Amino acid sequence: MAMLTVRNLPDEVHRALRVRAAQHGHSTEAEVREILANAVKPETRVRLGDALAALGHQIGLTNKDFEVFDRVSDKAPAEPLSFE
């Protein structure tokens, strides 16, 4: 896992983090990890798989629509690229 150092953190911010961590029963470090995760990965973010599934459902795609790919796809292994 990556490590992060935050420099020049004001004392009052550090105190507030310690208090908040204590209220949640976490260490200050664990509280900061949770705050950062919630800030950059909110639960309301759009997940690509969910969005594609919803789109397929919205336009009425079924598994039968995808069976054609099994019949027409080339089963031969791909040739490696040549840069010559």
CNS distance restraints for C-alpha pairs under 8 A (distance, minus, plus):
assign (resid   9 and name CA) (resid  13 and name CA) 6.70 0.50 0.50
assign (resid   9 and name CA) (resid  14 and name CA) 6.74 0.50 0.50
assign (resid  10 and name CA) (resid  14 and name CA) 6.44 0.50 0.50
assign (resid  11 and name CA) (resid  15 and name CA) 6.14 0.50 0.50
assign (resid  12 and name CA) (resid  16 and name CA) 6.11 0.50 0.50
assign (resid  13 and name CA) (resid  17 and name CA) 6.15 0.50 0.50
assign (resid  14 and name CA) (resid  18 and name CA) 6.25 0.50 0.50
assign (resid  15 and name CA) (resid  19 and name CA) 6.23 0.50 0.50
assign (resid  16 and name CA) (resid  20 and name CA) 6.05 0.50 0.50
assign (resid  17 and name CA) (resid  21 and name CA) 5.98 0.50 0.50
assign (resid  17 and name CA) (resid  28 and name CA) 6.23 0.50 0.50
assign (resid  17 and name CA) (resid  31 and name CA) 7.33 0.50 0.50
assign (resid  17 and name CA) (resid  32 and name CA) 7.46 0.50 0.50
assign (resid  18 and name CA) (resid  22 and name CA) 6.17 0.50 0.50
assign (resid  18 and name CA) (resid  27 and name CA) 7.58 0.50 0.50
assign (resid  18 and name CA) (resid  28 and name CA) 5.29 0.50 0.50
assign (resid  19 and name CA) (resid  23 and name CA) 6.24 0.50 0.50
assign (resid  20 and name CA) (resid  24 and name CA) 6.39 0.50 0.50
assign (resid  20 and name CA) (resid  31 and name CA) 7.54 0.50 0.50
assign (resid  21 and name CA) (resid  25 and name CA) 5.97 0.50 0.50
assign (resid  21 and name CA) (resid  26 and name CA) 4.83 0.50 0.50
assign (resid  21 and name CA) (resid  27 and name CA) 5.69 0.50 0.50
assign (resid  21 and name CA) (resid  28 and name CA) 5.27 0.50 0.50
assign (resid  21 and name CA) (resid  30 and name CA) 7.68 0.50 0.50
assign (resid  21 and name CA) (resid  31 and name CA) 5.31 0.50 0.50
assign (resid  22 and name CA) (resid  26 and name CA) 5.88 0.50 0.50
assign (resid  22 and name CA) (resid  27 and name CA) 7.02 0.50 0.50
assign (resid  22 and name CA) (resid  28 and name CA) 7.78 0.50 0.50
assign (resid  24 and name CA) (resid  31 and name CA) 7.99 0.50 0.50
assign (resid  26 and name CA) (resid  30 and name CA) 5.85 0.50 0.50
assign (resid  26 and name CA) (resid  31 and name CA) 5.94 0.50 0.50
assign (resid  27 and name CA) (resid  31 and name CA) 6.19 0.50 0.50
assign (resid  28 and name CA) (resid  32 and name CA) 6.22 0.50 0.50
assign (resid  29 and name CA) (resid  33 and name CA) 6.32 0.50 0.50
assign (resid  30 and name CA) (resid  34 and name CA) 6.26 0.50 0.50
assign (resid  31 and name CA) (resid  35 and name CA) 6.17 0.50 0.50
assign (resid  32 and name CA) (resid  36 and name CA) 6.11 0.50 0.50
assign (resid  33 and name CA) (resid  37 and name CA) 6.07 0.50 0.50
assign (resid  34 and name CA) (resid  38 and name CA) 6.10 0.50 0.50
assign (resid  35 and name CA) (resid  39 and name CA) 6.14 0.50 0.50
assign (resid  36 and name CA) (resid  40 and name CA) 6.27 0.50 0.50
assign (resid  37 and name CA) (resid  41 and name CA) 5.53 0.50 0.50
assign (resid  37 and name CA) (resid  42 and name CA) 7.50 0.50 0.50
assign (resid  38 and name CA) (resid  42 and name CA) 5.06 0.50 0.50
assign (resid  38 and name CA) (resid  43 and name CA) 7.74 0.50 0.50
assign (resid  41 and name CA) (resid  45 and name CA) 6.83 0.50 0.50
assign (resid  46 and name CA) (resid  50 and name CA) 7.59 0.50 0.50
assign (resid  46 and name CA) (resid  51 and name CA) 6.89 0.50 0.50
assign (resid  47 and name CA) (resid  51 and name CA) 6.14 0.50 0.50
assign (resid  48 and name CA) (resid  52 and name CA) 6.12 0.50 0.50
assign (resid  49 and name CA) (resid  53 and name CA) 6.10 0.50 0.50
assign (resid  50 and name CA) (resid  54 and name CA) 6.09 0.50 0.50
assign (resid  51 and name CA) (resid  55 and name CA) 6.16 0.50 0.50
assign (resid  52 and name CA) (resid  56 and name CA) 6.15 0.50 0.50
assign (resid  53 and name CA) (resid  57 and name CA) 6.13 0.50 0.50
assign (resid  54 and name CA) (resid  58 and name CA) 5.97 0.50 0.50
assign (resid  55 and name CA) (resid  59 and name CA) 6.31 0.50 0.50
assign (resid  56 and name CA) (resid  60 and name CA) 6.06 0.50 0.50
assign (resid  56 and name CA) (resid  61 and name CA) 5.15 0.50 0.50
assign (resid  56 and name CA) (resid  62 and name CA) 7.91 0.50 0.50
assign (resid  57 and name CA) (resid  61 and name CA) 5.94 0.50 0.50
assign (resid  57 and name CA) (resid  62 and name CA) 7.92 0.50 0.50
assign (resid  61 and name CA) (resid  65 and name CA) 6.28 0.50 0.50
assign (resid  62 and name CA) (resid  66 and name CA) 7.30 0.50 0.50
assign (resid  63 and name CA) (resid  67 and name CA) 6.70 0.50 0.50
assign (resid  64 and name CA) (resid  68 and name CA) 7.82 0.50 0.50
assign (resid  66 and name CA) (resid  70 and name CA) 7.52 0.50 0.50
assign (resid  67 and name CA) (resid  71 and name CA) 6.85 0.50 0.50
assign (resid  68 and name CA) (resid  72 and name CA) 6.29 0.50 0.50
assign (resid  69 and name CA) (resid  73 and name CA) 5.56 0.50 0.50
